[in-house]
Amino acid sequence: MSSLFPEGLTDKEFSLLTTCSKEADSLTPQALLAQASGHLDKVRHAHARNAFVNRRLAEAMVDVFKTVVAQWDGLPDPAKPWLRGMIRYFALSTDLESDLTSPIGFDDDVAIMNACLRLAGLDDLCLDPEDFDDV
């Protein structure tokens, strides 16, 4: 971990991530994972109505979150608030770009997730949204 803050985010993304990190501070990683799974259910329903909602990317992100939670005890403590925040950010229905209506709805979520993963030294878990653009 070379920094104490996720890097490469816009000011707005960083501000929202900071808010989400504070909101998630008292929640366990498992509780946050449950919130993310609940949001994924909403994504699947939205995808059934609108094929442009990127269900595959959302599913891949939740898989990454599961991997992070499974490794939680071995992760650097300074990264944990940000990792909590990234999961909380994903679980929001309304963030910078609507997850449930827009074909690019998860681009902001992925940017935040990747910045937090890099901060924690989990670069190998980063996703490229273009790998999931098969609509």
Contacts in CASP RR format, 6 or more apart in sequence:
PFRMAT RR
TARGET T0000
AUTHOR 0000-0000-0000
METHOD contacts of the structure
MODEL  1
MSSLFPEGLTDKEFSLLTTCSKEADSLTPQALLAQASGHLDKVRHAHARN
AFVNRRLAEAMVDVFKTVVAQWDGLPDPAKPWLRGMIRYFALSTDLESDL
TSPIGFDDDVAIMNACLRLAGLDDLCLDPEDFDDV
1 76 0 8 1.000
1 78 0 8 1.000
1 79 0 8 1.000
1 119 0 8 1.000
1 120 0 8 1.000
1 121 0 8 1.000
3 119 0 8 1.000
4 78 0 8 1.000
5 14 0 8 1.000
5 82 0 8 1.000
5 119 0 8 1.000
6 14 0 8 1.000
6 17 0 8 1.000
6 82 0 8 1.000
6 112 0 8 1.000
6 115 0 8 1.000
6 116 0 8 1.000
6 118 0 8 1.000
6 119 0 8 1.000
7 115 0 8 1.000
7 118 0 8 1.000
7 119 0 8 1.000
8 111 0 8 1.000
8 115 0 8 1.000
9 17 0 8 1.000
9 111 0 8 1.000
9 112 0 8 1.000
9 115 0 8 1.000
12 96 0 8 1.000
13 96 0 8 1.000
13 108 0 8 1.000
13 111 0 8 1.000
13 112 0 8 1.000
13 115 0 8 1.000
16 89 0 8 1.000
16 95 0 8 1.000
16 96 0 8 1.000
16 112 0 8 1.000
17 82 0 8 1.000
17 85 0 8 1.000
17 86 0 8 1.000
17 89 0 8 1.000
17 112 0 8 1.000
17 115 0 8 1.000
17 116 0 8 1.000
20 84 0 8 1.000
20 85 0 8 1.000
20 86 0 8 1.000
20 88 0 8 1.000
20 89 0 8 1.000
20 92 0 8 1.000
21 81 0 8 1.000
21 82 0 8 1.000
21 84 0 8 1.000
21 85 0 8 1.000
21 88 0 8 1.000
23 85 0 8 1.000
23 88 0 8 1.000
24 32 0 8 1.000
24 81 0 8 1.000
24 84 0 8 1.000
24 85 0 8 1.000
24 87 0 8 1.000
24 88 0 8 1.000
25 81 0 8 1.000
25 84 0 8 1.000
27 35 0 8 1.000
27 84 0 8 1.000
27 88 0 8 1.000
29 68 0 8 1.000
29 69 0 8 1.000
29 72 0 8 1.000
29 83 0 8 1.000
29 84 0 8 1.000
29 87 0 8 1.000
30 69 0 8 1.000
32 65 0 8 1.000
32 69 0 8 1.000
32 84 0 8 1.000
32 85 0 8 1.000
32 87 0 8 1.000
32 88 0 8 1.000
32 91 0 8 1.000
33 62 0 8 1.000
33 65 0 8 1.000
33 66 0 8 1.000
33 69 0 8 1.000
33 87 0 8 1.000
35 87 0 8 1.000
35 88 0 8 1.000
35 91 0 8 1.000
36 61 0 8 1.000
36 62 0 8 1.000
36 65 0 8 1.000
36 87 0 8 1.000
36 90 0 8 1.000
36 91 0 8 1.000
37 62 0 8 1.000
38 91 0 8 1.000
39 58 0 8 1.000
39 90 0 8 1.000
39 91 0 8 1.000
39 92 0 8 1.000
39 93 0 8 1.000
39 99 0 8 1.000
40 58 0 8 1.000
40 59 0 8 1.000
40 62 0 8 1.000
42 93 0 8 1.000
42 99 0 8 1.000
42 100 0 8 1.000
43 53 0 8 1.000
43 55 0 8 1.000
43 58 0 8 1.000
43 99 0 8 1.000
43 100 0 8 1.000
44 55 0 8 1.000
46 53 0 8 1.000
46 99 0 8 1.000
46 100 0 8 1.000
46 101 0 8 1.000
47 53 0 8 1.000
47 54 0 8 1.000
47 55 0 8 1.000
50 101 0 8 1.000
51 135 0 8 1.000
52 102 0 8 1.000
52 103 0 8 1.000
52 135 0 8 1.000
53 99 0 8 1.000
53 100 0 8 1.000
53 101 0 8 1.000
53 102 0 8 1.000
53 103 0 8 1.000
53 105 0 8 1.000
54 103 0 8 1.000
54 104 0 8 1.000
54 105 0 8 1.000
54 106 0 8 1.000
54 129 0 8 1.000
54 132 0 8 1.000
54 133 0 8 1.000
54 135 0 8 1.000
56 132 0 8 1.000
56 134 0 8 1.000
57 106 0 8 1.000
57 110 0 8 1.000
57 127 0 8 1.000
57 129 0 8 1.000
57 132 0 8 1.000
58 99 0 8 1.000
58 106 0 8 1.000
60 127 0 8 1.000
60 132 0 8 1.000
61 90 0 8 1.000
61 106 0 8 1.000
61 109 0 8 1.000
61 110 0 8 1.000
61 113 0 8 1.000
61 127 0 8 1.000
62 90 0 8 1.000
64 113 0 8 1.000
64 117 0 8 1.000
64 125 0 8 1.000
64 127 0 8 1.000
65 86 0 8 1.000
65 87 0 8 1.000
65 90 0 8 1.000
67 125 0 8 1.000
68 75 0 8 1.000
68 83 0 8 1.000
68 87 0 8 1.000
68 117 0 8 1.000
68 120 0 8 1.000
68 122 0 8 1.000
68 125 0 8 1.000
71 122 0 8 1.000
72 80 0 8 1.000
75 83 0 8 1.000
75 120 0 8 1.000
75 122 0 8 1.000
76 120 0 8 1.000
76 121 0 8 1.000
79 116 0 8 1.000
79 119 0 8 1.000
79 120 0 8 1.000
79 121 0 8 1.000
82 116 0 8 1.000
82 119 0 8 1.000
82 120 0 8 1.000
83 116 0 8 1.000
83 120 0 8 1.000
85 116 0 8 1.000
86 112 0 8 1.000
86 113 0 8 1.000
86 116 0 8 1.000
86 117 0 8 1.000
89 95 0 8 1.000
89 109 0 8 1.000
89 112 0 8 1.000
90 109 0 8 1.000
90 113 0 8 1.000
93 99 0 8 1.000
93 100 0 8 1.000
95 108 0 8 1.000
95 109 0 8 1.000
96 108 0 8 1.000
97 104 0 8 1.000
97 105 0 8 1.000
97 106 0 8 1.000
97 107 0 8 1.000
97 108 0 8 1.000
98 105 0 8 1.000
99 105 0 8 1.000
99 106 0 8 1.000
99 109 0 8 1.000
103 133 0 8 1.000
103 135 0 8 1.000
104 129 0 8 1.000
106 129 0 8 1.000
107 129 0 8 1.000
110 127 0 8 1.000
110 129 0 8 1.000
113 126 0 8 1.000
113 127 0 8 1.000
114 126 0 8 1.000
114 127 0 8 1.000
117 123 0 8 1.000
117 125 0 8 1.000
117 126 0 8 1.000
118 126 0 8 1.000
END
